[in-house]
């Protein structure tokens, strides 16, 4: 019985979670075939209808065409009417993979309306042999920009020699 509930809830949540390009104008447009999200976990699922949130426990995996996320726990916060995801928070042993980038942190917060991902606590982002570390790293997905806060540390190994003057 609990497996059926998890599968049904996963399908419902996957329709709204992490869809930064989902638009509702008059009639709903069908999502493209490459726009899907699947959430699995090894533990329980808790649905809090009063506070409009869903929590996945133990080895949570979120996958979609844009990448994947692993966390110990994932909490999805919905709008008061329950129709939109306001934010999603992953807590514990965060591992993110997007294209050629990987990231690690203690916590991650995703804001779909702002198209923003915030890695918090010993955050590290790696692309090949290059990496950046900081207490908090913020990605602006639509701008393809990154902001590093709290003791940034950057290791950059260019493919070619550059003449830099400071």
N, C-alpha and C positions, 0 to 999 in steps of 0.2 A: 504494500500500500504506500509506504513512504517513498519508494522509488518512482511510482507513478506521479505522486505529488511533486517530487523534485523535477521530473521530466516536464510536466505541464508548466510548472512555475518557470523553469529555465526557458521554455519556449515563449512564454508570455514576456518575461523580462528581456529576452534576446531581441524582441521586437522594438524595444525602446532604449536599451542600454548601448552606450557608446556609438550612437548614430549621429555624428557631428553634421551630417549633410541631410538629415531628415527634415522635410518641410511639409507643413500642412496648410494648404491653401484651398478653400472650398472643398473639393473632393480630394480624398487621399490618393496619392500616386503610388503605384506598387514599387517596392524597393527593388533596386537592381539585383541581379543574380549574385553579384560579388559583394553585396552589402548584407552581411549576416553576422551574428554574434552567438557563440555557444559558451555557456558557463557550466562547469562541472565542479564537484567538490567531493571529498571523501567523508565528510561529516554531515552534520544536520543542516537544515535550512529553517530559518525562523522568519515568519511573516508577521510584521507588526502593522496591522491595519489602522490602528489609532494614530500612530506616528508616521504612517506612510513610508515604511522602509522594509527592506528585505535583507537578511544577513545570511551569508554562506560561510560555513565553518570547515576548517581542516583541508589543507592542500587544494586551494581554489585555483582553477585554471580558467581564464577567459581567453577565447580565441576568436579572431575575425580576420578578414583579408589584410587588414592594416598591421597586424602583429598579434602578440600574446602577452598575457600578464599572469604571473603566479604570485600567490599571497597565502598567508595563514588564514586570513579572514577577509571577506569582502562585504561591505555594507552599501546598499544602494538606497539613496534618499529620493523619494518621488515628490512632485509638487503636491499641494494640498488636495487637488482634484484627482491625483493619482494617474494623470495622463502623460506626464513628462518626467524624465530623470533630471533632478536638480544637480546632483553630484553623486559620485561613487568614490568610496574610500577603501583602499586596500591597506591592511595592517599586518606587519610581521613578514620578514624574509621576502621582500618585494624583488621580483625579477621581471624585467620588461624587455621585450624584443620587438623592435620596429625597423623594418628594412635592414640596413646594415648596422644599426645602433642597438646597443644593449644598455640596460640601466639596472641599478640596484639601489635599494634604500630600505629604511625601516617602515616607511609609510608612503602611500601615494594617494593623491586626491585628483579626481578628474572632473572638470566642469564642462559639460557638453555645450552649453549655450555660448560660453566664452572660448571654446576650443582650446582649453588650457589644461596641462598636466603638471602637477607639482610633486616632485620627489622630495621627501622630508627625512632628515636624519641619516647622516653618513651616506649621502647621495653620491653615486658614481655613474657617469655615462661614458661608454667606450665605443669608439668607432675604429676598428682595426687595432693598430698599436697606440693610437692616440686616446687620451682620456682626460676627463675633467672631474674634479671632486669638490664637494662643498657641503655645507649643512643643509642647503636647500637648492634644488635646481628646478627652474620653471621652464616648460616648453610651451611656446605659442604655436600650435599646430598649423593654423592658417597662414602665419607669417614665416614659418620655418625658422624661428628664432629661439634662443635659449638664454636664460639669465641665471647666473650662479651667485649665490649669496653665502655668507658665513664662512670665512676662511677658504676662499677658492684656491685650488691647486690644479694647474694645467700641465699636462705632459703632451707636447706636440712634436712629432718627428716628420718634418716636411719631406715630400718625395723629391724635391729639388732644393738647391741652395737659394736662400733669399738674402738680400742685402737689407738688414734692418738697422735703423738708427733710433736710439732712444734719447 
